[in-house]
Amino acid sequence: MTGLSNNSRSMRHHPTRRVGGEFPLRLLLCILFGTLFCVPSPSFGLSSAPPKGSAKTATIANLRYYGSPEQNRLIFDLLRPVKYTQLHTSDPDQVVINLSNAVLGRIAKRKLDEHKLPTEIEIKQAGARRVQVVLNMEEMTGLKVHTLLKPYRLVVDYVPKRIGAAVVQPKITLPPVSRQITELQRQARLDIDTIVLDAGHGGKDPGAIGRTGLTEKAVVLDVALRLRELLQDRLGKKVLMTRATDTFIELDDRAKFANEHKADLFVSIHINSHPSRNVHGIELYHFGIASDRRAMEVAARENGDNIDRARDLVDMIKADLALSKRIEESQNLAWETKLAIVNVVGTAYNLDDHGVKTAPFYVLRYTAMPSILAELSFISNSGDEKLLRASSYRKKMAEALFEGIRNYLNSVQVASAR
């Protein structure tokens, strides 16, 4: 258990100063000489007026959670700095974090109502201007709490204790299509007309290769072509593809293609690989700082580079605040797509859900629109490779991707009609 953060230390309550004989003397002087000696000093503790600016309330605009076997992270997106205290109790074994002068914003409340956090975390509005976070220490270790600036954030990092078991993921439910979003977000999604599909690898670059010789480039192209047909026929969208044949396209050319055609959405389709052949299932990514080392390794592999170069992109993320809005929309699209795959494919096949993660993918960094990268299966797993060879499985994956995109669009279209 880590100690209190700097913010926590600053909020410790010191014992009240004993003024001993000071008060009778001050009272006597006050009686004898009037108000000259009756002005209370700050150290005397008689003034109850708060310091200037202390009454300003910090709104928690959003809650973001990222999970992995190595580390879980909970991020509070704040509109202004916040002060907090941190208390560890032994019975029950939990850490209670109190955020003073803080309120939950609309989006944060919605995520709590939709149970989008793991069970070891409880967040509530405990008072008019106090938000309380309760962490069950029986389910976690290595707790670290710290703040970040520009933008303001409170970050809670911890390691799940169930090593080797599946990380607790947010409850898998399709979000209601009438969710509330900002007017700018609503209008942006209503205006979506052009979608670019990016089938990974191609030509001289086969991508990941299965034990029986199945290549990633062949599978993702087939899925992308099926998805294009669904988007055109059922939604009437303009769909462009970075490649429609077995050709090699550089990563920067893929992003350039999407930008030049003023695409509104960018969906990159890939097949995963893992050193352990037992790992199978799906992962969805949007651009950002890697949520764990595994995410960094996946990004490095898809970037065709080493992990050090992937880390270089992290510095660019931190410096580019203009990315924040696009990353938020990309995250929403990634979640909608992940949930759709779980509900469409997971009901028919054995599917492990590895969640939504962030990583510095090159092809996502340089696109100027909301963008995601979908890792549909692990070709390194014999069971997944067998499924990927089946036309019925590829069709199901294409339908799931379509449902995710449609849910992302419909969530706004329904809300706008209210």
N, C-alpha and C positions, 0 to 999 in steps of 0.2 A: 504494500500500500504506500503510495507516494504521499509526501507531506502536502501541506496547504500550498496553493499557488500564491504568487505575489499578491494577486487581488484578494485572496482569502486572508493573508497575513495583515493586509492593510485594514481589514474590517474587524479584527479582534477587538473585543470590548475590554478596555483597561479598567481596573478598579477605580471607583470614584475617589478623587483626591480628597484627602482629609485636610480640612482647613483649620482644624484645631482652634487656636486663639485668634485666628485672623478674622473670624466673623464678628465676635463682640467688639473688636477694635474698629472694624469697618462700620458696624452699626452705630457705635458711639460717635465716630467722626461724621457719619451721615446726620445724626441728630443735631450735632453741634454746628455743622457748617453747611447743611443743606445738600442739594443734589450734586455738588462738586465731587463728593466722595461716594456718591450713590450709583455712578455709572458702572454696571457690571462688566468685569473683564472676561474675555473668552475663557481663560483658565479657571475662572471662578464657577463656571457652569450654570449661570443663571439665564443665559439667552437660549430661547427655544427656536429662534428663527433659523431655518435651514440655510446653508450657504447657497449663494447664487448658482442656479442651474441644477441643483440637486433634485428639484421636483420634476424634472423632465423624465418621462417614461420611455423605457427602451422596449420597442415592439419586436417580438420574435416573428419575423416575416415568414420564415420557412424552417422546416426540419428536414434534414437529409441524413439518411443512414446507408452505410456501406458495410457489407459483411464478407469475411473470408476466414479460413481456418487459422490464419496467422494473426489477424487483428481486425477488430470491429471499430467503426468510427461513427459517431453521432455528431452532426454539425448543426448548431443553432445560427441561422442567418439573422443578424441584428441590424436595425436601422440606426442605432447609436450604441456607444459603449455601455456595458452593464457591469455592476458589481455583484459578487456572489460570495457565499460562505459554503464551506464544505465540512460535513460532520460524519464521522464513521462510528456506527453503533455496533455492538457485538451481539445483541439479542433483540431483534433479529440481526443477522450479519448483513448490513447494508450501509451504503453511503448516501447521505441526503445532501443535495445541493440546492440552496435557496438563492434565487436570482431576485434581488431587490429592485424596486421601481421598474418592474417588467410585466408585460402582458403578452398573451398569445395572440398572434395575428390570425386572420381568417384562414389562410392556407395551412398554417401550422395546426389549427384546430381541426380542419378537415382531415388532415393526415392522421391525427390522433383518433378521430371518429371512425376512420376506415381501418384502424388497427395496422398501420404500416410500420410499426416498430416491433422488435422482438420482445418476448414476454419478460425478460430480465430488466427492462427499462419501463418506468412509469413516470409520466409527465402530467402535471395538472396545474390549473390556475388555483393556487392555494389561498389567495387573498385578492383584494382589489388590485393591488400592484405587486404581487409576489407570485412567481412561478417556481414550483417545486419539482425537482428531479430526484427520483428514488432509484438507486441502482442495487440490484440483488447481487451481493458479493459472493454468494454461494454458486453463482453461475459464471463468474468472471474473475480475472486476476490482472495484475499489471495496469491498474487504472491510472490514467493521466488526464488531467484537466488543464486546459490552457486557452488563452485568448489570442485572436489574430486581428490584424488591422487591414483596412483598405481592401475589401470591405470588412466591417466588423463581424466577427464570428466568435462563438464559444465552441470549443472542440473537446469532445470526450472520447478518448481512445481506451480500448481494453482488449484483452485476449480472452476468448471463450475457454472455459475450463474443459469442455468436452472435446479434448484433442482426439482427432481421428474420426469424430462423428460429424454429421452434417451440421453446418452452422445454422442457427435459427434465422429463418428468413421472414420477411413480412408476410402476413396472412395472404394467401393466394385467393383473391377475389377480383372479379372484373370491376373496375371503378364505375360509379354511376355516370351516365352520359351527360347528366345535367350539372356537372361540377362547375363551380364558380371560378372564373379567371378574370384577369384584367381586360379592359376594353381593347387595349393594344394587342394583347395576345389573341383575343377573340377575332379581331379584324384580320390579323396576320394569318391565322389558320383558315378563315373563310376565303381568303384570297389565294390559297394554295391551288395551283393549277398544274405546274410542271414538276414531275418527280423524276429524279435520275437514279437508276439502279446500277450498281457497280458490282459486277461479277469478279471476284478476286482472282489475281494471278492470270494465267493464260499464256499461250504460245510457248516460248522457251522456259517459262516459269511454271512448273506443274503445281506449285504449292505443296501442301502436305500430301504424302503418299501412304496408302494403307498397305497392310501386309500382303494382300492379294494383288496389289498393283493399281488399285483404284486411285485416281488423282482428284485432288481438291478442285482443280480448275474445271474439270468436266462436270462435276456435280453442281457446283455453284452456278455455272452458266445455264444448265438445264432448269434449275430452280428459278433463276432470274427471268428466263424467258416465260416460264409459266406465270410468274407474278406479274410481269408486264401485261400479259393477256387479261388477267383478272382486273387489274387497275383500269385498263382501257375499256373493257366490256361492261364492268359493273359500276364504275365510278365516272367514266368518261374523262379521265385525266390524260394529260399529255405525258407520255412516259418515254424517256430517252435512256439509252444504255451506253455506258463507257466502252463496252465491247459486246457485240452480238455474235461473235464467232471466236474461234480459238486463236486469238491474237494477243501479243504481248503489249501491254500499255504501261508506261512509267507511272509511278504514283503521283508525281506532280501533274502529269497530263490528265489524270482522272479528276483531280480537284479542279484543274483549269477548265476542263470540259464542263463541269457542273456550273462553275462561276460564269463562264462565257454564255451559257444558255440560260442564265438567270433562273436556275432551278430553285424551287421552294422547299423541297425535301431531298435528302441524299441518303440512300440506303445501300450500304456495302455488305455483300453476302460472302461468308467464308465458312470453311470447315476447320474445326480445331484439331489439335494434336497435343499429346501429353506423354511425358516420360513413363508414367505408369499406365499400362494397358488396361487397367481396371476402371479408369476414369471414363465416364460417358455422360452425355446430356448436352445441355445448351448453356450459352453465356451470351449476354447482351452487353455491348459497350457503347459509351459515349465519350467524347473527348474530355480530358481533364487529367489531373495528377493521378498517377497509378494508385488504386485502392490497396494493392498489396504487391509483393515481389512477383507473384505469378502473373498478375495483370501486366506488369512491366515486361516480363519475358514474352508474353503473347504479343504485346505491341512491338517489341524489338523484332520478333520473328516475322510478323506481317509487314513491318517496315523494311524488311530485308537489311537490317542493321544490327549493331550490337546494343547491349543494354545501356552502355555509357552514353551513346548518342540519344537514346530514348530519354535519358535523364536530362539531357540538354534542353529538350522540348519543355520540360517541367518549368524551367526558369522563364521561358517565353510565356507560359500560361500565367504565372504569377504577375508578370509585367503587363499583360494585356487585359485590362479590365473590360474592354469592349466585348470580350468573349462571354461575359457572365450571362447576358440575356439569351444568347444562342445556346449556351451550355444548359441553361434551365429548360428551354424548349426541347433540346436533344434528350435530356433526361426524361422528360414527360413521354416523348415518343418511344424511348427505349423501354420504359416501364409498360406502356400500353402493348408494345410488341411482345415483350417477355410474357406478360399475363395471357395474351392471346395464344402464344405457342403452348404454354402450360395447359390451357383449357382445350385447345383444339387437338394438339398432338398428344399431350399427356394422358388424355382419356382413352387413346387407342394403343399407345405404346408405352413401354417402360422408359420413363424420362426423368433424369436427374436435373433439377433446376439449380444452376450455379449462380443465378441472380443477375442483377444489373451492376456493372462495374465501370470504373473510369480508368482510362489509360491514354498515353500520348501517341495515338495513332497518327501517322503523318497524313494519311488521306482524309482524316477528319479535321485535322488542324487547319488545313488551308481551304476548306470549303466555307463559303460565306452564308450558309443556310443551316437550319437544324439538321443534324446528321447522326446516324448510328452505324455501328458495325455489328452484325449478327453472326455468331459462331454457332452453326446449327447442330452440329454433332461432333464427336471425336473420332476421326478416321483411324486413329491409333488403337481404338477399341474394336475388337473383332465383331461384337454384336452391332455396334453402330455402323461399321463398314458394310456389314451385310444388309442393314436397313437402307443405307445410302445407295446401294445398287438397285433397290426396288423402285420402280416408277411410282407405285402407290404412296410410298413414303415421301418421295420428293414432291409429289402433288400435295400431300398433306402439309408439308412445310411451307409451300407456296401459299396455300390457303390460310395458314396461320399468320404469315407475314402480312397478307392482305387484310385479315381481320384486325391486326394490330394497327395498321395505318388507318383503316376505316374508323376504328374506335377513337383514335387520336383526333380525326377530323370531326366525327359526330359529337364528341364531347363539347365542342364549341357550337356546332350548328344547332343543337337542341337548346343549349343555354341561351343562344342569341334570340330564340323565338319566344322566350318567356316574357 
